[in-house]
Amino acid sequence: MDAPFDIAALPTGVAMTLSPLVARVLAPNPSPFTFTGTQSYVVGREDVAVIDPGPADPAHISALEAAIGGRPVTAIMCTHTHRDHSPAAPRLGELTGAPIIGCAPLTLEDDGPRADAAFDPDYVPDRVLLNGERVSGTDWTLEALATPGHTSNHLCFALIEEQALFTGDHIMGWSTSVVSPPDGDMAAYMRSMQLLVDRDDVIYYPAHGEPVDKPQRLARSMMGHRRHREGQIIRYLQGSGAAAIPDMVSEMYKGVDPRLYPAAGRSVLAHLIDLQARGLAREQAGQWEAVAA
């Protein structure tokens, strides 16, 4: 995470039309890790899909019902199972009769610092989408794109009719995403990012932050940011001989909200694990050091 926390929020509980096929409803769960909150999307005109129904907050679920407006719901679709994204799915399914379709279930004891990012243990999909599989309505088609990295079960959803991509937490509109081991994987994240760079989407709809109208530019920038951070880590280790992660974070994340330091430490760890796998770093008793190429 690299942006300071800003709670200059959009209105929660209101369906905002973003395109002929897409409306957004913001959940009332702002935090240093969710920015103004988790954004749920309602896709379609006659019948709809709901993407990332969000936290199991009664007011948010009521707002989604209002946005649906009595239309048939073909699918409730989750990009991943962090608990600010999927817990509303069962209740919304009860209210609409819609199946839960999307990412695979994943329950993992995450030792990261993000209370909002713990995995949802109650997520039970009716159908798991594999890469390239589609779900369709009267005027919309959503295709699953496997994008592991932030989590191993992360999916993005491409809206074929508008060349749009719902990016979940893989790409956010306000900050880089946390990649937190043991499930978060930096090498997988970079491969998934390259996959997006090579696509021809014209807009991203992230789960946090505003729509992105120059998507490939942002994806390339985020890849460059990660490479820059990797270079910082290597130079720090080469200069210090050996170091612990908190020392690296305090040096490399100057100017960042200190509340984000624990999450930053998880991303630094993800980089170090990747560097270790490539033979460029090693760890002993919590101290990391560079390995000469």
NORHUTA-V105053 format. One record per residue. RES is the residue in three letters. PSI is psi in whole degrees, -180 to 180 (999 if undefined). OMEGA is omega in whole degrees, 0 to 359 (999 if undefined). BURIAL is b if it has 9 or more other C-alpha atoms within 8 Angstrom, else e. Layout:
RES,PSI,OMEGA,BURIAL + RES,PSI,OMEGA,BURIAL
//
This chain:
MET,133,187,b + ASP,-2,179,e + ALA,145,175,e + PRO,152,180,e + PHE,132,180,b + ASP,119,184,e + ILE,26,176,e + ALA,82,196,e + ALA,151,164,e + LEU,162,179,e + PRO,133,176,e + THR,156,174,e + GLY,14,182,b + VAL,130,177,b + ALA,119,179,b + MET,123,180,e + THR,125,181,e + LEU,-24,180,e + SER,174,178,e + PRO,-26,184,e + LEU,-4,191,b + VAL,129,170,b + ALA,152,184,b + ARG,139,174,b + VAL,121,183,b + LEU,128,178,b + ALA,151,181,b + PRO,59,181,b + ASN,51,179,b + PRO,149,178,b + SER,172,176,b + PRO,-15,183,b + PHE,-19,180,b + THR,0,183,b + PHE,-123,181,b + THR,-6,180,b + GLY,174,178,b + THR,134,181,b + GLN,122,173,b + SER,147,182,b + TYR,138,174,b + VAL,120,188,b + VAL,127,176,b + GLY,164,179,b + ARG,-53,184,e + GLU,-55,170,e + ASP,157,193,b + VAL,164,165,b + ALA,147,174,b + VAL,123,181,b + ILE,130,182,b + ASP,77,182,b + PRO,-17,170,b + GLY,-162,182,b + PRO,159,181,b + ALA,60,180,b + ASP,121,184,e + PRO,-39,180,e + ALA,-39,180,e + HIS,-41,178,b + ILE,-39,176,b + SER,-38,178,e + ALA,-37,176,b + LEU,-41,176,b + GLU,-43,180,b + ALA,-39,179,e + ALA,-36,177,b + ILE,-37,173,b + GLY,35,178,e + GLY,-1,179,e + ARG,153,175,e + PRO,139,177,e + VAL,114,182,b + THR,-36,184,b + ALA,146,167,b + ILE,118,193,b + MET,130,183,b + CYS,132,178,b + THR,-34,177,b + HIS,179,192,b + THR,28,167,b + HIS,148,195,b + ARG,3,168,b + ASP,5,183,b + HIS,-43,192,b + SER,-17,188,b + PRO,-23,178,b + ALA,-11,187,b + ALA,-47,182,b + PRO,-45,181,b + ARG,-41,178,b + LEU,-36,176,b + GLY,-41,177,b + GLU,-40,184,e + LEU,-31,187,e + THR,-16,185,e + GLY,11,184,e + ALA,146,174,b + PRO,154,174,b + ILE,119,188,b + ILE,137,176,b + GLY,-127,188,b + CYS,161,176,b + ALA,154,175,b + PRO,147,179,b + LEU,117,174,b + THR,127,187,e + LEU,137,174,e + GLU,98,182,e + ASP,121,181,b + ASP,17,176,e + GLY,175,188,b + PRO,-3,192,e + ARG,104,178,e + ALA,-34,182,e + ASP,-15,187,e + ALA,8,174,e + ALA,151,182,b + PHE,148,181,b + ASP,108,184,b + PRO,-11,184,e + ASP,5,181,e + TYR,119,178,b + VAL,99,182,e + PRO,148,173,b + ASP,-25,180,e + ARG,131,175,e + VAL,129,179,b + LEU,132,171,b + LEU,164,180,e + ASN,127,177,e + GLY,-10,178,e + GLU,153,188,e + ARG,154,170,b + VAL,135,186,e + SER,151,170,b + GLY,-166,183,b + THR,-42,185,e + ASP,21,182,e + TRP,153,177,b + THR,126,178,b + LEU,128,180,b + GLU,132,180,b + ALA,138,176,b + LEU,112,181,b + ALA,121,182,b + THR,65,178,b + PRO,156,179,b + GLY,-68,173,b + HIS,-47,167,b + THR,160,181,b + SER,-21,182,b + ASN,14,186,b + HIS,134,172,b + LEU,147,162,b + CYS,160,180,b + PHE,122,179,b + ALA,126,174,b + LEU,102,191,b + ILE,-42,186,b + GLU,-23,183,e + GLU,10,183,e + GLN,42,180,b + ALA,155,180,b + LEU,123,173,b + PHE,112,193,b + THR,2,179,b + GLY,-127,177,b + ASP,2,180,b + HIS,-47,171,b + ILE,123,177,b + MET,161,184,b + GLY,8,182,b + TRP,-14,186,b + SER,166,170,e + THR,158,182,b + SER,146,173,b + VAL,134,173,b + VAL,103,191,b + SER,110,173,b + PRO,155,13,b + PRO,-18,182,e + ASP,-38,177,b + GLY,138,188,b + ASP,116,185,b + MET,-40,179,b + ALA,-43,178,e + ALA,-39,178,b + TYR,-45,181,b + MET,-38,176,b + ARG,-41,179,e + SER,-37,178,b + MET,-40,177,b + GLN,-36,177,b + LEU,-41,179,e + LEU,-38,178,b + VAL,-36,184,b + ASP,-5,180,e + ARG,174,181,e + ASP,29,178,e + ASP,147,180,b + VAL,-13,178,b + ILE,145,173,b + TYR,140,170,b + TYR,98,181,b + PRO,164,177,b + ALA,-17,179,b + HIS,126,180,b + GLY,173,187,b + GLU,160,174,e + PRO,150,183,b + VAL,114,185,b + ASP,0,171,e + LYS,70,193,e + PRO,-45,183,b + GLN,-35,177,b + ARG,-44,180,e + LEU,-42,180,b + ALA,-43,178,b + ARG,-41,180,b + SER,-40,180,e + MET,-36,174,b + MET,-42,178,b + GLY,-39,178,e + HIS,-43,180,e + ARG,-39,178,e + ARG,-38,177,e + HIS,-43,180,e + ARG,-41,177,e + GLU,-44,178,b + GLY,-40,176,e + GLN,-44,182,b + ILE,-46,180,b + ILE,-46,180,b + ARG,-39,179,e + TYR,-46,181,b + LEU,-38,178,b + GLN,-34,181,b + GLY,-29,186,e + SER,-19,184,e + GLY,-53,176,e + ALA,148,183,b + ALA,155,173,b + ALA,157,184,b + ILE,-43,180,b + PRO,-34,178,e + ASP,-41,179,e + MET,-43,183,b + VAL,-47,182,b + SER,-29,179,b + GLU,-42,188,e + MET,-16,182,e + TYR,35,177,b + LYS,136,181,e + GLY,-8,178,e + VAL,144,177,b + ASP,121,182,e + PRO,-23,177,e + ARG,-20,180,e + LEU,-4,182,b + TYR,-44,179,b + PRO,-41,178,b + ALA,-39,177,b + ALA,-38,178,b + GLY,-34,177,b + ARG,-41,179,b + SER,-38,175,b + VAL,-43,177,b + LEU,-42,179,b + ALA,-41,176,b + HIS,-44,182,b + LEU,-40,177,b + ILE,-41,178,e + ASP,-45,179,b + LEU,-37,177,b + GLN,-42,179,b + ALA,-28,179,e + ARG,5,177,e + GLY,24,184,b + LEU,-8,178,b + ALA,159,176,b + ARG,158,185,b + GLU,143,175,e + GLN,119,177,e + ALA,42,176,e + GLY,0,178,e + GLN,135,181,b + TRP,146,177,b + GLU,154,179,b + ALA,151,175,b + VAL,127,181,e + ALA,134,180,e + ALA,999,999,e
//
